[in-house]
Amino acid sequence: MPDTARQPGDIVALAVVLALATVAAWRSVGYGLWSYGEPAPGLFPLLASGVTAIFAVLALVGCLAGSAPSDEFDPEAAQQDGPMLWGKLALYAAVVLVWPWLMVPLGFVLSTALALFVILRLAEGMGWTAVAVVLVAAVGLSWLVFDRVLGVPLPAGLLGA
């Protein structure tokens, strides 16, 4: 039976996530939460950071409630998570860094579709059909919600209006 206890580093990492989420929630309130009968700029950051903080607290409680870590090193348990996938990490990091810069020249739809393609096809290795379905659903639904329902002005880029 594998030991489910967390290392002290896990607790520290979760505490850092909780602290960052708390600061982000506090800062987002300064942007306003509701204005003229519509969501203000701070509402969605508050919701995202609030959910992050809740899950960080739940994970911390789980870590602290677990059994004490064993002093013995178990090589089989260490291999269960697998090796660090540096190529996948590099693709995710590239998407996070490049996607915002592509938003204005390409527009929301094209830059988001490209970012999702890189993540789903290249980093995660999903098949073409699954990638196409997820791309159409995710990009279409997010454009519909933000542009049409909430009236958030998204960059049009190469697609024009």
DOBARO-842027 format. One record per residue (C-alpha): residue number from 0; residue in one letter; x, z, y. Coordinates in pm, 1 decimal. Each point is the difference from the previous one (the first is absolute). Layout:
N
- pos code x z y
- NUM a X Z Y
...
//
This chain:
161
- pos code x z y
- 0 m 0.0 0.0 0.0
- 1 p 163.3 -109.9 326.0
- 2 d 58.7 249.1 277.2
- 3 t -229.8 -88.8 291.0
- 4 a 173.2 226.6 252.6
- 5 r 134.7 -159.2 313.7
- 6 q 347.8 24.7 134.8
- 7 p 59.6 178.2 332.6
- 8 g 62.7 -341.6 156.3
- 9 d -359.0 -100.4 -80.1
- 10 i -131.7 301.0 187.8
- 11 v 225.5 -71.8 297.3
- 12 a -104.4 -366.7 3.9
- 13 l -368.7 92.9 -10.9
- 14 a 51.5 253.5 278.0
- 15 v 162.8 -272.0 212.3
- 16 v -290.8 -238.0 -69.4
- 17 l -245.2 276.1 94.1
- 18 a 190.3 74.1 321.4
- 19 l 13.7 -368.5 98.4
- 20 a -369.0 -48.4 -78.6
- 21 t -86.3 306.0 207.1
- 22 v 200.3 -125.6 298.0
- 23 a -155.1 -346.8 -35.6
- 24 a -350.5 150.4 -7.4
- 25 w 74.7 213.7 305.0
- 26 r 142.8 -299.4 190.3
- 27 s -286.7 -230.2 -94.4
- 28 v -252.1 231.2 166.5
- 29 g 173.0 -75.7 329.8
- 30 y -111.0 -362.8 -27.7
- 31 g -364.8 101.6 -16.8
- 32 l -229.4 -5.3 -298.7
- 33 w -322.9 -148.3 135.3
- 34 s -69.5 -195.5 315.8
- 35 y -307.3 -185.3 124.9
- 36 g -176.5 31.0 -334.9
- 37 e 290.9 -150.8 -193.3
- 38 p 310.4 125.7 -177.3
- 39 a 287.2 59.2 240.2
- 40 p 365.4 -79.2 -83.5
- 41 g 70.3 345.2 -142.8
- 42 l -278.3 14.2 -260.3
- 43 f 158.1 -203.2 -278.6
- 44 p 347.2 156.6 35.6
- 45 l -169.0 341.2 -11.5
- 46 l -190.3 -91.3 -315.8
- 47 a 309.5 -145.0 -169.5
- 48 s 222.8 293.8 90.0
- 49 g -276.2 245.1 -91.9
- 50 v -38.9 -151.6 -347.4
- 51 t 378.3 -0.6 -40.0
- 52 a 15.8 368.1 97.4
- 53 i -279.6 91.6 -242.9
- 54 f 172.9 -172.4 -290.4
- 55 a 333.8 154.4 96.6
- 56 v -160.0 345.6 -7.4
- 57 l -160.9 -72.0 -338.3
- 58 a 331.3 -123.3 -139.3
- 59 l 180.8 305.3 140.4
- 60 v -252.9 231.4 -162.6
- 61 g 51.9 -183.9 -327.6
- 62 c 376.9 31.8 30.1
- 63 l -11.4 366.5 86.6
- 64 a -249.8 79.7 -275.9
- 65 g 212.5 -173.9 -265.5
- 66 s 234.2 180.2 -234.5
- 67 a 355.5 77.6 105.4
- 68 p 251.6 -283.1 -45.9
- 69 s 212.8 17.6 -311.1
- 70 d 376.1 45.5 32.0
- 71 e 52.4 -237.5 -292.2
- 72 f 42.0 -370.4 66.9
- 73 d -224.4 -217.6 -216.8
- 74 p 129.3 -361.3 -1.1
- 75 e -324.2 -134.4 -152.5
- 76 a -211.4 155.2 274.9
- 77 a 239.7 -134.6 263.3
- 78 q -51.0 -356.2 -129.3
- 79 q -381.2 12.4 4.9
- 80 d -22.1 -118.8 360.2
- 81 g 242.6 -285.4 -65.9
- 82 p 287.6 -121.9 212.1
- 83 m -20.4 -44.1 373.5
- 84 l -115.5 -354.7 63.5
- 85 w 215.3 -92.4 298.3
- 86 g -128.9 -356.5 25.4
- 87 k -360.3 117.5 17.6
- 88 l 92.5 265.3 256.1
- 89 a 180.2 -262.8 210.9
- 90 l -305.3 -228.6 -4.3
- 91 y -232.1 281.3 106.0
- 92 a 240.7 103.8 276.8
- 93 a 31.0 -361.4 118.6
- 94 v -378.9 -34.3 17.8
- 95 v -35.3 324.9 194.7
- 96 l 269.7 -108.2 246.5
- 97 v -90.7 -368.3 40.0
- 98 w -382.6 -0.5 -16.4
- 99 p -57.6 146.7 349.5
- 100 w 240.2 -255.0 151.2
- 101 l -187.9 -287.7 -162.2
- 102 m -338.5 121.4 121.4
- 103 v 13.8 -169.5 342.6
- 104 p 150.8 -340.1 -90.6
- 105 l -189.0 -44.4 -329.2
- 106 g -307.5 208.6 75.8
- 107 f -161.7 278.8 -197.1
- 108 v -140.6 -213.6 -281.3
- 109 l 314.9 -199.1 -80.3
- 110 s 248.6 286.0 45.9
- 111 t -209.8 235.5 -212.0
- 112 a -48.0 -263.0 -269.5
- 113 l 376.4 -62.1 -6.6
- 114 a 75.8 373.0 -16.3
- 115 l -247.2 52.9 -283.7
- 116 f 134.1 -304.3 -183.9
- 117 v 354.6 135.6 12.1
- 118 i -115.4 340.1 -124.7
- 119 l -241.0 -118.4 -268.3
- 120 r 178.5 -306.2 -136.7
- 121 l 367.1 66.0 63.2
- 122 a 25.2 379.8 -12.0
- 123 e -276.1 81.1 -248.9
- 124 g 2.6 -322.2 -202.3
- 125 m -376.7 -52.4 -1.6
- 126 g -134.9 -330.6 -127.2
- 127 w -108.1 -277.1 234.9
- 128 t -371.8 50.7 -58.6
- 129 a 14.4 374.3 62.5
- 130 v 210.3 -54.7 311.7
- 131 a -247.8 -255.6 133.9
- 132 v -298.2 226.8 -62.6
- 133 v 164.7 304.7 158.6
- 134 l 127.4 -202.3 298.0
- 135 v -338.6 -152.5 78.0
- 136 a -182.2 330.7 -47.8
- 137 a 246.9 221.5 188.6
- 138 v 71.9 -231.9 291.3
- 139 g -359.0 -116.4 31.0
- 140 l -147.6 348.3 -18.6
- 141 s 250.5 152.3 241.3
- 142 w -52.2 -286.3 249.1
- 143 l -376.7 36.5 -32.7
- 144 v 7.5 377.8 51.7
- 145 f 249.7 11.3 285.4
- 146 d -74.3 -323.8 185.0
- 147 r -373.4 -44.5 -48.2
- 148 v -141.8 348.2 -66.3
- 149 l 229.3 218.8 211.2
- 150 g 92.0 -263.4 258.9
- 151 v 375.5 64.9 -24.0
- 152 p 180.2 -298.9 155.2
- 153 l 228.9 -125.4 -275.6
- 154 p 274.1 -254.4 78.8
- 155 a -116.9 -353.3 -85.3
- 156 g 346.1 -158.5 -13.4
- 157 l 19.3 -346.8 -156.7
- 158 l -368.3 -0.1 -92.5
- 159 g -104.3 0.2 364.8
- 160 a -318.5 181.0 100.8
//
